[in-house]
Amino acid sequence: MKNNTHSHRNILRIGAGWPQKGLALCALALVCLSASAQLARKPSYYQQQNQPQPEGPAAQLVPRPAVPASLPALRSQGDFDTLARVYDAGTPMQLAHVLFAIDRQAKPARMHYIDTPRFQLHVRFLRDTRLTPNTLKREIDRNYLVPDRRFLFGTLSWQQNIGTFTYEFWEGDRLTVPLLREAEAQVKASFFAPVKFKTNSTLHERIAKEAGIDFVSQEALIREQPFLPMNLGTATGRVRIVNDASGLNALLPDDIAVLREVPINLPPVAGVLTERPSTALSHVNLLAKGWGIPNAYVRDAASVLREHAGQWVALKVAASGYQLRRLTAEEIAALPPRAARTAATGALPGSKAAKPDLREARLLPLASLRARHSVQCGSKAANLGAVLAARIPSTTVPDGFCIPFAHYDRFMRSNGLAERIARMQQQPGFAGDPQVRLKALAQLREEIVQWPVDAGTAAAWRAAWQSQLGGGGVFVRSSSNSEDLPGFSGAGLYTTVPNVKTGDALELAVKKVWASVFNPEAWEARSAAGFGAESVLMGVLVQTAIDATNAGVMITRDPFDAGHPHITYISAKRGIGIRVVEGKRVAEQVMYSSWSKAIQVLSRSAEETALQLDKDGGVKEVPVELGRHVLTDELVVRLANVGAAVKRTFNAVDQDIEWATVGDKIVLLQARPYVERRR
């Protein structure tokens, strides 16, 4: 509630209107859902001024009767309604809230429930009512930061998803136990209904526990949300309900996929709705952002949308909900051909693969790589070399070496790949039938891993593994010229082989990574983005395996609102980080603001197991202690500072960063441009 910028920034717009009968119904053939963005703040007064005005019933504004500037108590629903400001009026997202200020200087302390439509901001109430007519901004700010403040500034709202009123404070408010106890007593003594404290930061949670005050966390409220918009946008397509992973193979680029499970990967589609919530950094959501398609979690999506299965629709995913409208026969007839529709999902300018340099055939140590080496080793390896060279304090990068594009090119040429691809593409149905492509690509991958590697080349790999990396376990990772690009992330398209421990396994792992150029999801994504198969080359990063304590991904800005560059979003799980981006289970998610210094918890990990290195190679699943948080406040702040340093390394371009911890050490595993696109 920094009054110079916001009336109050609620981390959840939880579909909260005050109790009432009969919200406005959605129009016929329009699916509307009580919704709130996973991280949407309650809109500030300033934001509201710049938004389009509502139409229809919501626009039927009735002049407000004269009301007092404030009331010392709210003794009825009518009192609350009189002073409340309403967002998204007349929709299932209706949200009413009343600002309050507790004047601790008055004897006894005095509660002011504020006429919120009139004053919008706490500071305006103070100045316009002459409570503090000439107070400077720094004096107002003291009321959020110090114990001996004059005022407590808060907001009281109805949370319809849990059926109760809550009061809360700005996430950066440095509350103390005495201050919270005072607020609790004042609110409960002056309000007509039961009310709970809502926490907006980890500090608030700790203070509430120390004070012995019952509270509801924003994490608990998020769990009750029936809708989470992951990527905003609009799309036109045919609704396809996918019950399990086998159904993914039949999806077409003009389908709107309704997924019963969150898959690891996804072929290009027009839009995505899932029945299970995932994280902002799941592979599916990163693909959706890169393609610029709408993506949202919708509770019971398959049941809700069953009547639309196979039908052409227009989909819109917004922060306040989603809309699904059947297209008319005339609209369907006017749709462009599939090829033209698919072209709309093409990559952004700058995402095309750079012309590779095939002259470099040496195995290049990671420490020697810089961004310019992307033409020889791919952006993943080159960027990680640049991160290593930046020597970011309190971090490390596992040692490794790059097998450059030249090795892939020589191997594929000697085994006739170009001719093999040509025959594959000439198969009947390959161009138009996803099932035919799936089978043909699987056969090609099987062939590639059986093709022989030149003995001298394989020996050089083993020698580098032994001499540079000590012959220990390594991760064999993709680093192609068609991933980690400014307009095309390629997240999750290619194969990583974990914890390889023998020379023979290393040779096989490299071939598996090479063969993953022809993973079906990679083929489909590149086709949609305009990459021809002949233009793709695969570098390989062979890197020392680490047995991570925790691992995760972070984005150096708010992935839900580009207007919050001071935010770092962090997703984490225990153990090795392979599952963090799969999206099968919701990871622990937090947001850190370098402005407010607040840490806001969006979800805590409920994983019962974690992945660890197996002594015999590969990884194994081990049980973990339930209820223990993955991320401490201290680690969150350290990660955010590291993320900011990585961003500076890449000329202030926002980054999508993979990280891990080994004990107290932060390990950096990948940095790539954060790609987001909207239609």
C-alpha positions in Angstrom: 0.0 0.0 0.0 2.6 2.5 -0.9 0.2 5.4 -1.3 2.4 7.3 -3.7 1.9 4.5 -6.2 -0.9 2.2 -5.2 -4.0 2.1 -3.1 -3.1 -1.5 -2.3 -1.5 -4.2 -4.4 -3.2 -7.5 -3.5 -1.1 -10.4 -4.8 -4.4 -12.2 -5.5 -7.4 -11.1 -7.3 -9.3 -14.1 -6.1 -12.6 -13.5 -7.7 -13.7 -11.6 -4.6 -16.9 -9.6 -4.6 -19.0 -9.0 -1.5 -21.8 -11.5 -0.7 -24.7 -10.9 -3.0 -27.4 -12.7 -5.0 -27.2 -13.0 -8.7 -24.0 -11.9 -10.4 -24.5 -10.9 -14.0 -24.7 -14.1 -16.2 -22.4 -14.7 -19.1 -23.9 -14.4 -22.5 -25.2 -17.5 -24.4 -22.4 -19.6 -25.9 -19.8 -17.7 -23.8 -18.0 -19.6 -21.1 -17.0 -17.4 -18.2 -15.2 -18.4 -15.1 -14.7 -16.8 -11.7 -11.0 -16.1 -12.2 -8.0 -14.3 -10.9 -4.5 -14.2 -12.3 -2.1 -16.4 -10.4 -0.1 -13.4 -9.4 -2.5 -10.6 -10.4 -2.4 -7.6 -8.1 -5.6 -5.9 -7.2 -5.5 -3.1 -9.8 -4.3 0.2 -8.5 -6.3 3.4 -8.9 -3.8 4.6 -11.6 -4.1 1.4 -13.6 -7.9 1.6 -13.5 -7.8 5.1 -15.1 -6.1 3.8 -18.2 -8.3 0.8 -18.7 -11.3 0.7 -21.1 -14.6 1.5 -19.4 -17.1 -1.4 -19.0 -20.0 -1.9 -21.4 -23.4 -3.3 -20.9 -25.0 -3.7 -17.4 -21.7 -2.9 -15.7 -21.7 0.5 -17.3 -25.1 1.4 -15.8 -23.5 3.6 -13.2 -25.8 5.0 -10.5 -24.7 8.4 -8.9 -23.4 7.7 -5.4 -25.3 9.3 -2.5 -23.4 11.5 -0.2 -21.4 9.4 2.3 -19.1 10.4 5.1 -15.3 10.5 4.4 -14.9 7.6 6.9 -16.7 5.6 9.5 -15.3 4.5 12.9 -16.9 1.1 12.4 -18.7 -1.0 9.8 -21.7 -2.5 11.6 -23.5 -4.0 8.6 -23.1 -5.2 5.1 -24.7 -2.0 4.1 -21.9 0.0 5.8 -19.3 -2.0 3.9 -21.1 -1.6 0.5 -21.4 2.1 1.1 -17.6 2.6 1.4 -16.4 -0.2 -0.9 -14.6 0.3 -4.2 -15.5 -2.4 -6.7 -13.4 -3.9 -9.5 -14.8 -5.9 -12.3 -18.4 -5.0 -11.4 -21.1 -7.2 -12.7 -18.8 -10.1 -13.5 -17.8 -13.3 -11.6 -14.6 -11.4 -10.8 -16.4 -8.8 -8.8 -14.0 -7.5 -6.1 -15.0 -5.1 -3.4 -12.6 -3.7 -0.8 -12.5 -0.9 1.8 -9.3 0.9 2.8 -8.8 1.5 6.5 -6.3 3.6 8.6 -5.8 3.2 12.3 -4.7 6.4 13.9 -2.5 5.2 16.8 -1.8 8.8 17.9 -5.4 9.4 18.9 -6.3 8.6 22.5 -7.8 6.0 22.3 -6.6 4.8 18.9 -9.2 5.6 16.2 -10.3 3.5 13.3 -11.1 5.1 9.9 -12.9 3.0 7.4 -12.4 5.1 4.3 -14.8 6.1 1.5 -12.6 4.2 -1.0 -14.2 5.3 -4.3 -13.7 8.9 -3.2 -10.1 8.8 -1.9 -8.6 5.6 -3.6 -5.3 6.1 -1.7 -4.6 6.3 2.0 -2.5 9.4 1.6 -5.3 11.3 -0.2 -7.6 10.6 2.7 -5.0 11.9 5.2 -4.4 15.1 3.3 -7.9 15.8 2.1 -9.4 15.3 5.5 -6.6 17.4 7.1 -5.4 14.6 9.3 -1.9 15.2 8.0 -2.3 18.2 5.6 1.4 18.9 4.9 3.1 15.5 5.5 6.0 14.7 3.2 6.3 11.4 1.4 9.1 10.2 3.7 6.8 10.7 6.7 4.0 8.7 5.0 6.5 6.0 4.2 7.4 5.6 7.9 3.9 4.2 8.4 5.0 1.1 6.5 8.5 0.7 7.8 9.0 1.6 11.5 7.3 0.3 14.7 6.7 3.8 16.1 4.5 4.8 13.2 1.4 6.9 13.6 -0.9 5.0 11.2 -1.5 1.4 10.3 -2.7 1.3 6.6 -4.7 -1.7 5.5 -7.4 -3.1 3.2 -10.4 -5.2 4.1 -12.0 -7.5 1.4 -14.4 -10.3 0.9 -12.7 -13.6 -0.2 -15.5 -15.5 -1.9 -13.4 -18.6 -2.6 -13.1 -19.3 1.1 -16.2 -17.5 2.2 -14.8 -15.0 4.6 -13.6 -11.4 5.0 -9.9 -10.7 5.3 -7.8 -7.7 6.2 -4.2 -7.3 4.9 -1.3 -4.9 4.6 1.1 -4.0 1.7 3.6 -6.9 1.2 6.5 -4.5 2.1 4.9 -3.4 5.4 7.5 -4.2 8.2 4.9 -5.3 10.7 5.8 -6.2 14.2 4.0 -8.5 16.7 2.6 -5.5 18.7 1.4 -3.7 15.6 -0.4 -6.8 14.2 -2.0 -7.5 17.6 -3.2 -3.9 17.7 -4.6 -4.1 14.2 -6.3 -7.4 14.9 -8.0 -6.0 18.0 -9.1 -2.8 16.2 -10.5 -4.6 13.1 -12.4 -7.2 15.0 -13.9 -4.7 17.4 -15.1 -2.5 14.6 -16.3 -4.9 12.0 -19.7 -6.6 11.8 -18.6 -10.1 10.6 -15.8 -12.6 11.3 -12.5 -11.5 9.7 -9.1 -13.1 9.2 -5.7 -11.7 8.7 -4.3 -12.4 5.2 -0.6 -12.6 4.9 1.2 -11.1 1.9 4.8 -12.0 2.7 6.9 -14.5 4.6 7.5 -11.8 7.2 3.8 -11.4 7.7 3.4 -15.2 8.2 6.2 -15.2 10.8 4.7 -12.3 12.7 1.3 -13.8 12.7 2.6 -17.1 14.1 4.6 -15.2 16.8 1.5 -13.2 17.7 -0.7 -16.3 17.9 -3.1 -14.8 15.3 -5.0 -17.1 12.9 -4.3 -16.2 9.3 -5.0 -17.2 5.7 -2.0 -17.2 3.4 -2.0 -16.2 -0.2 -0.8 -19.7 -1.0 -4.0 -21.1 0.6 -6.1 -18.7 -1.5 -4.3 -19.7 -4.7 -5.1 -23.3 -4.1 -8.8 -22.5 -4.1 -8.6 -20.6 -7.4 -10.7 -22.2 -10.2 -8.6 -20.5 -12.9 -5.0 -19.4 -13.4 -4.0 -17.5 -16.5 -0.5 -18.6 -17.4 -0.2 -16.8 -20.7 -2.6 -14.2 -21.9 -3.8 -14.0 -25.5 -6.5 -14.9 -28.1 -6.7 -17.8 -30.5 -9.1 -19.4 -33.0 -9.1 -23.2 -33.3 -10.8 -26.5 -32.8 -11.3 -27.8 -29.3 -9.5 -31.1 -28.7 -9.8 -32.9 -25.3 -6.6 -34.9 -24.5 -7.1 -37.5 -21.8 -3.5 -38.7 -21.6 0.0 -38.4 -23.2 -0.9 -40.7 -26.1 -3.4 -38.1 -27.3 -0.8 -35.5 -27.7 0.5 -37.1 -30.9 -2.8 -36.4 -32.7 -2.8 -32.7 -32.0 -2.7 -30.3 -34.9 -1.4 -26.7 -35.1 -4.9 -25.3 -35.3 -6.2 -27.2 -32.2 -7.0 -25.7 -28.8 -5.8 -28.5 -26.5 -7.7 -29.2 -23.3 -5.2 -31.3 -21.3 -6.3 -33.6 -18.5 -2.6 -33.8 -17.4 0.2 -31.3 -17.8 2.7 -33.0 -20.2 6.4 -32.5 -20.3 6.2 -31.4 -24.0 3.6 -30.3 -26.5 3.5 -30.0 -30.3 2.5 -26.6 -31.6 -1.1 -25.8 -31.1 -3.3 -22.7 -31.2 -4.1 -22.6 -27.4 -3.9 -24.6 -24.2 -6.3 -25.2 -21.3 -5.2 -27.6 -18.6 -7.0 -29.3 -15.8 -4.0 -29.3 -13.5 -2.2 -26.1 -12.4 1.4 -25.8 -13.3 4.1 -23.2 -12.9 5.1 -20.2 -15.0 8.3 -22.1 -15.9 6.8 -25.4 -16.9 7.9 -26.5 -20.4 4.4 -26.3 -21.6 4.0 -22.7 -20.5 7.4 -21.6 -21.8 6.4 -23.1 -25.1 3.1 -21.2 -25.0 4.9 -18.0 -24.3 7.4 -18.6 -27.1 4.6 -19.4 -29.5 2.4 -16.5 -28.3 -0.6 -18.7 -27.6 -3.1 -18.4 -24.7 -2.6 -20.9 -21.9 -4.6 -21.3 -18.6 -5.5 -23.7 -15.9 -9.3 -24.3 -15.7 -10.7 -26.5 -13.0 -12.6 -29.5 -14.5 -11.8 -28.2 -17.9 -12.7 -31.4 -19.8 -16.1 -31.5 -18.2 -16.8 -27.8 -18.5 -15.8 -27.8 -22.2 -17.0 -31.3 -23.2 -19.9 -29.8 -25.2 -17.4 -27.8 -27.4 -15.2 -30.8 -28.2 -14.4 -30.9 -32.0 -16.0 -27.4 -32.5 -14.3 -24.3 -33.9 -14.1 -21.6 -31.3 -12.6 -18.3 -30.4 -10.6 -18.4 -27.1 -9.5 -15.4 -25.1 -7.5 -15.8 -21.9 -7.3 -12.7 -19.8 -6.2 -11.9 -16.2 -9.9 -11.8 -15.1 -11.0 -15.0 -16.8 -11.4 -16.8 -20.1 -14.0 -16.7 -22.8 -14.8 -19.4 -25.3 -17.2 -18.7 -28.2 -18.4 -21.0 -30.9 -17.6 -19.7 -34.4 -20.5 -19.3 -36.8 -20.6 -21.2 -40.1 -19.6 -17.9 -41.9 -16.6 -17.4 -39.6 -15.4 -21.0 -40.1 -15.7 -20.6 -43.9 -13.7 -17.4 -43.8 -10.8 -19.0 -41.9 -7.5 -19.0 -43.9 -5.9 -22.3 -44.9 -4.1 -24.2 -42.2 -0.7 -23.2 -43.5 -1.5 -19.6 -43.1 -2.9 -20.1 -39.6 0.2 -22.0 -38.6 2.5 -19.3 -40.0 1.0 -17.0 -37.4 2.8 -19.0 -34.7 6.2 -18.4 -36.3 9.2 -17.3 -34.4 10.0 -13.7 -33.5 12.5 -11.7 -35.6 16.0 -12.7 -34.5 15.0 -16.3 -33.6 16.4 -17.9 -36.8 19.4 -20.2 -36.3 22.7 -18.5 -37.0 24.8 -19.8 -39.7 27.0 -22.4 -38.0 30.8 -22.4 -38.1 31.8 -26.0 -39.0 35.5 -25.3 -39.2 36.0 -25.7 -35.5 36.3 -29.4 -34.6 38.2 -29.2 -31.3 36.5 -30.1 -28.1 36.2 -26.7 -26.4 36.5 -26.4 -22.6 33.5 -24.6 -21.0 35.9 -22.0 -19.5 37.0 -21.0 -23.0 33.5 -20.3 -24.3 31.9 -16.9 -24.7 28.7 -15.8 -26.4 30.4 -15.6 -29.8 31.0 -19.4 -29.7 27.3 -20.0 -30.2 28.0 -20.5 -33.9 30.2 -23.4 -33.0 28.7 -24.9 -29.8 25.2 -23.5 -29.6 23.8 -20.8 -27.3 23.3 -23.0 -24.2 27.0 -23.9 -24.0 28.2 -20.4 -25.1 26.0 -18.6 -22.6 27.1 -20.8 -19.8 30.7 -20.1 -20.7 29.9 -16.4 -20.5 28.3 -16.9 -17.0 31.4 -18.7 -15.8 33.6 -15.9 -17.1 31.5 -13.3 -15.3 32.7 -14.8 -12.0 29.5 -14.0 -10.2 30.2 -14.0 -6.4 29.0 -17.0 -4.4 28.2 -19.1 -7.4 29.9 -21.9 -9.4 29.4 -23.5 -12.8 30.1 -27.2 -13.2 33.1 -27.8 -15.4 32.5 -29.3 -18.9 33.4 -29.3 -22.5 31.6 -28.7 -25.8 31.4 -31.2 -28.7 30.9 -28.7 -31.5 28.5 -28.7 -34.4 31.3 -30.0 -36.7 31.2 -33.4 -35.0 27.4 -33.7 -35.6 27.7 -32.6 -39.2 30.5 -35.0 -40.0 28.7 -37.9 -38.3 25.4 -37.3 -40.1 27.0 -36.8 -43.5 29.0 -40.0 -43.2 25.8 -41.9 -42.4 23.6 -40.3 -45.1 21.2 -38.3 -43.0 20.1 -35.9 -45.7 19.0 -38.8 -48.0 17.4 -40.5 -45.0 15.4 -37.4 -44.2 14.3 -37.0 -47.8 13.0 -40.6 -47.9 11.2 -40.0 -44.6 9.4 -36.9 -45.8 8.3 -38.7 -49.0 6.4 -41.3 -47.1 2.6 -41.2 -47.7 0.9 -39.1 -45.0 4.1 -37.8 -43.4 3.2 -34.1 -44.1 -0.4 -34.3 -43.0 -0.7 -37.1 -40.4 0.9 -36.6 -37.0 0.8 -40.4 -36.3 2.8 -41.1 -39.5 5.3 -38.5 -38.5 5.6 -39.8 -35.0 6.4 -43.4 -36.2 8.8 -42.2 -38.9 10.7 -39.9 -36.5 11.0 -42.7 -33.9 12.4 -45.0 -36.5 15.0 -42.4 -37.5 16.1 -41.8 -33.9 16.6 -45.6 -33.4 18.7 -45.7 -36.5 20.9 -42.8 -35.5 21.9 -44.3 -32.1 22.9 -47.5 -34.0 25.1 -45.7 -36.5 28.8 -46.0 -35.8 30.9 -43.1 -34.5 34.4 -42.7 -36.0 36.8 -44.4 -33.7 39.1 -41.4 -33.4 36.3 -39.1 -32.6 34.9 -41.3 -29.9 38.4 -41.7 -28.4 38.8 -37.9 -28.2 35.5 -37.7 -26.3 36.7 -40.2 -23.8 40.1 -38.6 -23.4 38.6 -35.2 -22.6 36.1 -36.8 -20.2 39.0 -38.5 -18.4 41.6 -35.7 -18.5 39.4 -32.7 -17.9 36.5 -34.1 -15.9 38.3 -37.0 -14.1 36.1 -39.7 -15.6 33.3 -39.0 -13.1 29.6 -38.9 -13.8 28.5 -36.3 -16.3 25.3 -34.8 -17.8 25.2 -35.0 -21.6 23.2 -32.0 -22.7 21.8 -30.5 -25.9 23.2 -27.2 -27.2 21.7 -26.9 -30.7 21.6 -23.8 -32.9 17.8 -23.9 -32.6 17.3 -23.3 -28.8 18.0 -20.5 -26.3 17.4 -17.9 -29.0 16.0 -14.4 -28.5 12.6 -15.3 -30.0 12.6 -19.1 -29.6 13.6 -20.8 -26.4 13.2 -24.4 -27.5 12.6 -25.3 -23.9 12.2 -29.1 -23.3 12.5 -30.1 -27.0 15.8 -32.0 -26.8 17.2 -34.8 -24.7 19.5 -34.6 -21.6 21.1 -37.9 -20.5 21.9 -37.7 -16.7 24.8 -39.1 -14.8 26.7 -40.9 -17.5 29.6 -42.9 -15.9 31.4 -45.0 -18.5 33.1 -44.3 -21.8 30.7 -46.5 -23.7 27.7 -44.8 -22.1 29.2 -41.4 -23.0 29.3 -42.4 -26.7 25.7 -43.6 -26.6 24.5 -40.5 -24.7 26.0 -38.2 -27.3 24.2 -40.1 -30.1 20.9 -39.9 -28.1 21.3 -36.1 -27.8 22.1 -35.9 -31.5 19.1 -38.1 -32.3 16.8 -35.8 -30.2 16.9 -33.3 -33.1 14.2 -35.6 -34.4 12.1 -35.8 -31.2 8.5 -35.3 -32.4 8.0 -32.2 -30.2 11.2 -30.7 -31.6 10.2 -31.4 -35.2 6.8 -29.9 -34.8 8.0 -26.8 -32.9 10.7 -26.0 -35.4 8.3 -26.6 -38.3 5.9 -24.1 -36.7 8.7 -21.6 -36.2 10.1 -21.9 -39.7 13.3 -24.0 -39.0 14.0 -26.5 -41.8 15.5 -29.8 -40.7 18.5 -29.2 -42.8 19.4 -26.0 -40.9 19.5 -27.6 -37.5 22.8 -28.8 -36.0 23.3 -30.2 -32.5 26.2 -29.3 -30.2 26.7 -31.3 -27.1 27.7 -30.0 -23.6 29.3 -32.7 -21.5 29.2 -31.4 -17.9 30.2 -32.7 -14.5 27.2 -34.1 -12.7 26.2 -32.5 -9.4 24.0 -34.1 -6.7 21.9 -31.0 -6.0 20.3 -30.3 -2.6 17.7 -28.2 -4.3 17.2 -27.0 -7.9 15.0 -24.8 -9.8 14.5 -22.0 -12.4 14.1 -18.3 -12.0 13.0 -15.4 -14.2 14.5 -12.0 -13.7 11.1 -10.2 -14.0 7.5 -10.9 -13.2 6.4 -13.5 -15.7 2.8 -12.5 -15.2 3.2 -8.7 -15.5 6.0 -7.1 -17.6 5.3 -3.9 -15.7 7.1 -5.3 -12.6 10.8 -5.5 -13.5 11.8 -5.3 -9.9 10.3 -8.8 -9.3 12.3 -12.1 -9.4 10.2 -15.2 -9.8 11.7 -18.4 -8.5 10.5 -22.0 -8.9 12.1 -24.8 -6.9 12.1 -28.5 -5.8 14.3 -30.7 -3.8 17.0 -32.7 -5.4 18.1 -32.6 -9.1 16.1 -30.1 -11.1 14.9 -32.3 -14.0 11.3 -32.2 -12.7 11.1 -28.5 -11.9 10.2 -27.6 -15.5 8.1 -30.7 -16.3 5.0 -29.2 -14.7 3.6 -32.5 -13.5 3.4 -31.3 -10.0 3.4 -27.7 -8.8 6.8 -26.7 -7.6 7.5 -24.3 -4.7 7.0 -20.8 -6.1 8.0 -17.4 -4.6 8.3 -13.8 -5.8 10.9 -11.4 -4.4 10.6 -7.7 -4.9 13.8 -5.7 -4.9 11.6 -2.6 -4.3 9.5 -3.7 -1.3 12.1 -6.4 -0.1 9.1 -8.7 0.4 9.0 -12.4 -0.3 5.6 -13.7 -1.4 4.9 -17.4 -1.4 2.7 -18.6 -4.2 3.0 -22.4 -3.5 5.0 -24.7 -1.4 6.2 -28.0 -2.8 4.2 -31.1 -1.9 6.6 -33.5 -3.4 7.1 -36.8 -1.5 10.2 -37.8 -3.4 13.2 -36.2 -5.1 15.7 -37.2 -7.7 19.4 -37.9 -6.7 22.4 -39.3 -8.6 22.5 -43.1 -8.6 26.0 -44.6 -7.8 25.5 -46.9 -10.8 24.6 -44.1 -13.2 21.5 -42.2 -14.0 19.2 -40.9 -11.3 17.1 -42.5 -8.6 14.0 -41.4 -6.7 14.4 -41.0 -2.9 11.8 -40.0 -0.2 12.0 -36.5 1.2 10.9 -34.9 4.4 7.4 -33.5 4.1 6.5 -30.1 5.2 10.0 -28.7 4.9 10.3 -25.6 2.8 12.6 -25.8 -0.2 13.4 -22.0 -0.2 14.5 -20.1 2.8 14.1 -16.3 2.8 17.9 -16.0 2.8 18.3 -18.3 -0.2 15.6 -16.4 -2.1 17.4 -13.1 -1.7 20.7 -14.6 -2.7 19.1 -16.2 -5.8 17.5 -12.9 -6.8 20.9 -11.1 -6.5 22.5 -13.8 -8.6 19.8 -13.4 -11.2 20.3 -9.7 -11.4 24.0 -10.3 -11.9 23.3 -12.8 -14.7 21.0 -10.3 -16.3 23.7 -7.7 -16.3 26.1 -10.2 -17.9 23.7 -10.3 -20.9 23.2 -6.6 -21.4 20.2 -6.2 -19.1 18.1 -8.7 -21.2 15.7 -10.6 -18.9 16.9 -14.2 -18.3 15.4 -17.6 -17.7 18.0 -19.2 -15.4 18.4 -22.8 -14.2 20.1 -23.1 -10.8 20.8 -25.6 -8.1 22.3 -25.6 -4.6 24.9 -28.0 -3.2 25.0 -27.2 0.5 25.2 -23.4 0.7 26.7 -23.0 -2.8 24.5 -21.7 -5.7 25.3 -23.6 -8.9 24.3 -22.0 -12.3 23.3 -24.5 -15.0 21.8 -22.4 -17.8 20.9 -18.9 -18.8 18.8 -18.0 -21.8 16.7 -15.0 -22.9 13.2 -15.0 -21.4 10.9 -15.4 -24.3 7.3 -14.1 -24.2 5.0 -13.4 -27.1 1.3 -12.5 -27.3 -1.2 -12.6 -30.1 
